[in-house]
Amino acid sequence: MARIKGGMNAKRKHNRVLKMAKGYRGARSKQYRVAKQSVMRALANAYRGRKEKKRQYRALWITRINAGARMNGISYSQLMHGLKLAGVDMNRKVLSELAIADAKGFADVCETAKKALNK
């Protein structure tokens, strides 16, 4: 029986990596070994970046809520605690959008939190 060599599979694998490395400078886009290292690192960084993006958005929302809350005479932590006591279940994304787009509505939310804290 004739021996089957793996040339086709190796070529396909190499081409897949080199295609992903398109646009990289120098050997990173031409040589398989260097391209593979670069692509592996790029994919790892992309994964980490997707997780980091969520953290950055949460920090942005908290900053916006804090700014809006302080304009209404309450700190961020007191606002969140007051909302929890009042049973208001709004996430930070919605609260930050409310603080930006609807100042009056956000002021009402702050008043609700203040009342819950004073009870």
C-alpha positions as CSV (number, residue, x, y, z in Angstrom):
1,M,0.0,0.0,0.0
2,A,1.3,3.4,-0.9
3,R,2.3,5.9,1.8
4,I,0.0,9.0,2.0
5,K,1.9,12.1,2.8
6,G,0.4,15.0,4.8
7,G,1.4,17.8,2.4
8,M,-2.1,18.9,1.6
9,N,-3.2,19.2,5.2
10,A,0.0,21.0,6.2
11,K,-0.4,23.4,3.3
12,R,-4.0,24.1,4.3
13,K,-3.0,24.7,7.9
14,H,-0.1,27.0,6.9
15,N,-2.3,29.0,4.5
16,R,-5.0,29.5,7.2
17,V,-2.4,31.0,9.6
18,L,-0.8,33.1,6.8
19,K,-4.2,34.4,5.8
20,M,-4.8,35.5,9.4
21,A,-1.4,37.2,9.5
22,K,-2.2,39.3,6.4
23,G,-1.3,42.9,7.0
24,Y,1.5,42.1,9.5
25,R,4.9,43.6,8.7
26,G,7.9,41.7,7.4
27,A,8.4,38.0,8.2
28,R,5.3,38.0,10.4
29,S,3.1,37.8,7.3
30,K,5.4,35.7,5.1
31,Q,7.1,32.9,7.2
32,Y,4.8,30.3,8.8
33,R,6.7,29.9,12.0
34,V,6.9,33.7,12.8
35,A,3.3,34.2,11.5
36,K,2.0,31.5,13.8
37,Q,3.5,33.1,16.9
38,S,2.1,36.5,15.9
39,V,-1.3,35.1,15.2
40,M,-1.4,33.2,18.5
41,R,-0.5,36.3,20.4
42,A,-3.0,38.4,18.5
43,L,-5.8,35.9,19.2
44,A,-4.9,35.8,22.9
45,N,-4.9,39.6,23.1
46,A,-8.2,39.8,21.3
47,Y,-9.8,37.4,23.8
48,R,-8.4,39.5,26.7
49,G,-9.5,42.7,25.0
50,R,-13.1,41.5,24.8
51,K,-13.1,40.9,28.5
52,E,-11.4,44.2,29.2
53,K,-14.0,46.1,27.1
54,K,-16.7,45.0,29.5
55,R,-14.7,46.3,32.5
56,Q,-14.1,49.6,30.8
57,Y,-17.8,50.1,30.0
58,R,-18.8,49.3,33.6
59,A,-16.3,51.9,34.8
60,L,-17.7,54.5,32.4
61,W,-21.2,53.8,33.5
62,I,-20.2,54.2,37.2
63,T,-18.5,57.5,36.4
64,R,-21.5,58.9,34.7
65,I,-23.9,57.7,37.4
66,N,-21.6,59.3,40.1
67,A,-21.5,62.6,38.2
68,G,-25.3,62.7,37.9
69,A,-25.8,61.6,41.5
70,R,-23.5,64.3,42.9
71,M,-25.4,66.9,40.9
72,N,-28.4,65.7,42.9
73,G,-26.7,65.8,46.3
74,I,-25.9,62.1,46.8
75,S,-22.8,60.0,46.3
76,Y,-22.7,57.0,44.0
77,S,-22.4,54.4,46.8
78,Q,-25.3,56.0,48.7
79,L,-27.4,56.1,45.6
80,M,-26.8,52.4,44.8
81,H,-27.4,51.4,48.5
82,G,-30.6,53.5,48.6
83,L,-31.9,52.0,45.3
84,K,-31.3,48.5,46.7
85,L,-33.2,49.4,49.9
86,A,-36.0,50.9,47.9
87,G,-36.2,47.7,45.8
88,V,-35.4,49.5,42.5
89,D,-33.8,47.0,40.2
90,M,-32.0,49.0,37.5
91,N,-28.6,48.1,36.1
92,R,-25.8,50.5,35.7
93,K,-26.1,50.8,32.0
94,V,-29.7,52.0,32.2
95,L,-28.9,54.3,35.1
96,S,-26.0,55.9,33.2
97,E,-28.2,56.4,30.1
98,L,-30.9,57.9,32.3
99,A,-28.3,60.3,33.9
100,I,-27.2,61.5,30.4
101,A,-30.5,61.6,28.5
102,D,-33.2,62.3,31.2
103,A,-31.9,64.5,34.0
104,K,-35.4,64.9,35.5
105,G,-36.0,61.2,35.6
106,F,-32.6,60.6,37.1
107,A,-33.4,63.2,39.8
108,D,-36.5,61.3,40.6
109,V,-34.5,58.1,41.0
110,C,-32.1,60.0,43.3
111,E,-35.0,61.2,45.4
112,T,-36.3,57.6,45.7
113,A,-32.8,56.5,46.9
114,K,-32.6,59.4,49.4
115,K,-36.1,58.5,50.9
116,A,-35.1,54.8,51.2
117,L,-31.9,55.8,53.1
118,N,-33.8,58.1,55.5
119,K,-36.3,55.4,56.6
